[in-house]
């Protein structure tokens, strides 16, 4: 019943054109209030939940990835990996592994590497003379 009420509150707020982040917040607080959670503890629970070092490090790793992309360091690492191993048959996949190794060494975090690797990258394949398809 509580889950259905929270879902209905969320859906109504979305239909009223409220931004999703605020609709999630209002629906979550409504669920806590209907579930009997003491509202006096809500602010301290929110602050203590945001003090995790892992959560605080994520924006720094995103910033580092964007900085590496804008200054051209990531392109230079891709070119280095392609020069080292790209000439081997199947070297494109192997060069991705080498670039991932370099990025994880620079960042110092495997989670940051996963975040950077799953961001969309422009594909430089047509510029190196390979046929598409």
C-alpha positions in Angstrom: 0.0 0.0 0.0 2.8 2.4 0.9 4.7 1.7 -2.3 1.6 2.2 -4.4 0.9 5.5 -2.6 4.5 6.7 -3.3 4.2 5.7 -6.9 0.9 7.5 -7.3 2.3 10.7 -5.7 5.3 10.5 -8.0 3.2 9.9 -11.1 0.8 12.8 -10.3 3.8 15.2 -9.7 5.3 14.1 -13.0 2.0 14.7 -14.8 1.9 18.2 -13.2 5.2 18.9 -15.0 7.3 19.0 -11.8 11.0 18.2 -12.5 11.8 14.6 -11.9 14.4 15.3 -9.1 11.9 17.3 -7.1 9.1 14.7 -7.8 11.3 12.0 -6.5 12.2 14.0 -3.4 8.5 14.9 -2.6 7.3 11.4 -3.2 10.1 10.0 -1.0 9.3 12.3 1.8 5.6 11.5 1.5 6.5 7.8 1.7 8.6 8.4 4.8 5.8 10.5 6.4 3.1 7.9 5.6 5.3 5.1 6.8 5.8 6.6 10.2 9.4 7.6 9.9 10.3 10.4 12.4 10.7 13.6 10.4 13.1 15.0 13.1 15.7 12.5 12.0 15.3 13.1 8.3 17.8 16.0 8.0 20.5 14.2 10.0 19.9 11.0 7.9 20.3 12.9 4.7 23.5 14.6 5.8 25.1 11.4 7.2 24.2 9.6 4.0 25.9 12.2 1.9 29.2 11.9 3.9 30.4 8.7 2.3 33.9 9.1 0.9 32.9 7.1 -2.2 30.0 9.4 -3.0 32.1 12.5 -2.5 34.9 11.1 -4.8 32.6 10.5 -7.8 32.3 14.2 -8.9 36.1 14.5 -8.7 36.6 11.5 -11.0 34.0 12.9 -13.4 35.9 16.2 -13.4 39.2 14.4 -13.9 37.8 12.5 -16.9 36.4 15.7 -18.5 39.7 17.5 -17.9 41.6 14.6 -19.6 39.2 14.8 -22.5 39.4 18.6 -22.9 43.2 18.9 -22.6 43.7 16.1 -25.2 45.3 13.6 -22.8 42.8 10.9 -23.5 43.3 11.2 -27.2 47.0 11.0 -26.8 46.6 7.9 -24.6 44.4 6.3 -27.3 47.0 7.1 -30.0 49.8 5.7 -27.8 47.9 2.4 -27.3 47.1 2.2 -31.0 50.8 2.7 -31.8 51.9 0.1 -29.3 49.4 -2.7 -30.1 47.1 -1.4 -32.9 49.1 -3.0 -35.7 48.3 -6.6 -34.4 45.3 -8.4 -35.9 42.5 -7.6 -33.4 44.6 -4.8 -32.1 41.7 -2.4 -31.7 40.2 -4.4 -28.9 43.6 -4.9 -27.3 44.3 -1.2 -27.5 41.1 -0.5 -25.6 42.4 -2.7 -22.8 45.7 -0.9 -22.9 44.0 2.5 -22.7 41.8 1.2 -19.8 45.0 0.1 -18.0 46.6 3.6 -18.5 43.4 5.4 -17.3 43.1 3.2 -14.2 46.8 3.9 -13.4 46.3 7.6 -13.7 43.0 7.8 -11.8 43.9 5.3 -9.1 40.3 4.0 -8.9 38.7 1.1 -10.7 35.2 2.6 -10.2 36.3 5.8 -11.9 37.7 3.8 -14.7 34.3 2.1 -15.1 32.6 5.4 -15.1 35.0 6.9 -17.7 34.8 3.8 -20.0 31.0 3.7 -20.1 30.7 7.4 -21.1 30.1 7.8 -24.8 33.2 8.5 -26.8 33.4 9.6 -30.4 34.6 6.8 -32.6 37.9 7.7 -34.4 37.8 4.6 -36.7 36.9 6.2 -40.0 40.0 8.5 -39.8 42.5 5.6 -39.7 41.7 4.1 -43.1 39.6 1.2 -42.0 36.4 0.3 -43.8 33.2 0.5 -41.9 30.7 -2.4 -41.9 
